[in-house]
Amino acid sequence: MQEIRLEGNIGRDAQVLTSNSGKQFATFSLGCSEKSGKKTQDGKDEFITTWYEVFCKPEDVPYLTKGKRVQVVGKPSFRAYVDKNNQPAVRCSVQFANIYFTMPKPTQNTQA
């Protein structure tokens, strides 16, 4: 079995949807950021964010709100499509994931 493990911040509140067969599921977006190796003009690290669509159980929705940091473990799924600029693109989603809530990453203490 394939498994993917992601950690990031929820980009939009989870919502419950209903499939064509009448089965309910929930979905939310997850942004995972990593350093690009470049610096911004003011000398800070530049980050690249990759977005994933996560599918999970409807009962998880009340806890899955924008900005929360979570770890997701589930089965990856890839779908090719044509984007709004008529360019080929690929979307990765995580199917029926287990979700673990993580603490926010600590900020660097600048006080001496």
Order of alpha helices (4+ residues) and beta strands (2+ residues): beta-beta-beta-beta-beta-beta
